[in-house]
Amino acid sequence: MKILTANRLTDGIAVWYADGGWAETVDHADIAHDKLAEDRLEVIGAKAYAANEVVDVNLIDVDVVNGVVEPVRLREKIRAAGPTIRNDLGKQAARQRTWAA
């Protein structure tokens, strides 16, 4: 299984292709289950890159664990979670605020 990831050109934030746009969390990324779906995502990524929406466009491997999309590689896990030195910043801080609410 693969998903499409990139960095938004305007602010460098890691994003994932989901539901026809770029989401700031990996949670609802469109998952390619076969080569045809991977090719579709690659075309979407190439168009977004050409339109100067995103850079560093890549298909990455993921697993779905208990209904949650999880990147396989450590680099991608870090991009999905946020900085590794402080959990009060980035995406993990936003999740903590959501959980506390």
C-alpha distance (Angstrom), angle and dihedral (degrees) to the residues before:
residue distance angle dihedral
M1 . . .
K2 3.78 . .
I3 3.80 138.4 .
L4 3.79 132.2 -165.6
T5 3.79 118.6 -111.3
A6 3.79 134.7 175.2
N7 3.78 142.6 149.2
R8 3.79 118.5 -96.9
L9 3.79 108.3 -115.9
T10 3.81 96.3 -140.6
D11 3.83 96.7 59.1
G12 3.82 109.0 0.6
I13 3.81 94.2 -115.8
A14 3.82 115.1 154.8
V15 3.81 109.5 -111.0
W16 3.80 137.7 -178.8
Y17 3.79 128.5 -149.7
A18 3.81 110.2 -108.9
D19 3.78 134.8 157.9
G20 3.80 95.8 -11.6
G21 3.81 97.0 -45.9
W22 3.79 145.1 54.6
A23 3.81 117.0 -76.8
E24 3.81 125.3 -161.7
T25 3.81 91.9 -138.4
V26 3.77 130.2 56.2
D27 3.83 92.6 -137.4
H28 3.81 99.4 99.6
A29 3.80 101.8 25.3
D30 3.80 116.4 149.3
I31 3.81 106.6 -103.1
A32 3.79 121.9 -143.2
H33 3.79 109.7 -145.9
D34 3.81 96.3 178.1
K35 3.81 143.0 22.2
L36 3.81 93.5 -92.3
A37 3.81 91.4 55.7
E38 3.82 90.4 45.9
D39 3.81 90.0 52.9
R40 3.82 89.8 50.4
L41 3.80 91.4 52.8
E42 3.81 91.5 47.1
V43 3.81 90.1 54.7
I44 3.81 90.3 49.7
G45 3.79 90.6 49.8
A46 3.81 93.1 48.1
K47 3.81 91.1 51.3
A48 3.82 92.3 48.6
Y49 3.80 90.1 48.5
A50 3.82 91.6 48.9
A51 3.82 89.4 49.7
N52 3.84 90.0 53.3
E53 3.81 92.7 -117.6
V54 3.82 96.6 121.2
V55 3.80 143.3 7.9
D56 3.81 134.2 -157.0
V57 3.80 92.0 38.0
N58 3.82 113.3 -171.5
L59 3.76 142.6 161.2
I60 3.80 108.6 -129.5
D61 3.78 133.3 -168.1
V62 3.79 117.7 -108.1
D63 3.77 140.1 176.2
V64 3.78 126.5 -151.7
V65 3.79 109.5 -132.3
N66 3.81 117.3 -175.7
G67 3.79 89.0 -19.3
V68 3.82 93.5 -51.7
V69 3.81 122.9 117.7
E70 3.82 109.5 -126.1
P71 3.80 125.4 -177.9
V72 3.80 113.8 -127.1
R73 3.82 101.1 -144.7
L74 3.81 120.9 70.4
R75 3.82 92.1 -128.4
E76 3.79 90.5 57.7
K77 3.80 92.8 44.7
I78 3.80 88.4 55.7
R79 3.82 92.3 47.6
A80 3.80 89.0 51.0
A81 3.81 94.8 47.8
G82 3.78 103.4 36.6
P83 3.81 134.1 -126.9
T84 3.79 116.4 0.8
I85 3.79 96.7 -147.1
R86 3.81 100.5 59.4
N87 3.77 125.5 27.2
D88 3.81 91.7 -165.3
L89 3.82 90.2 72.9
G90 3.77 133.8 64.3
K91 3.76 130.2 6.5
Q92 3.81 95.0 -25.5
A93 3.81 90.4 57.3
A94 3.79 90.5 53.1
R95 3.80 89.9 51.4
Q96 3.80 91.6 50.2
R97 3.81 90.6 52.3
T98 3.81 89.6 49.9
W99 3.81 92.3 49.2
A100 3.81 92.2 48.3
A101 3.80 93.0 51.7
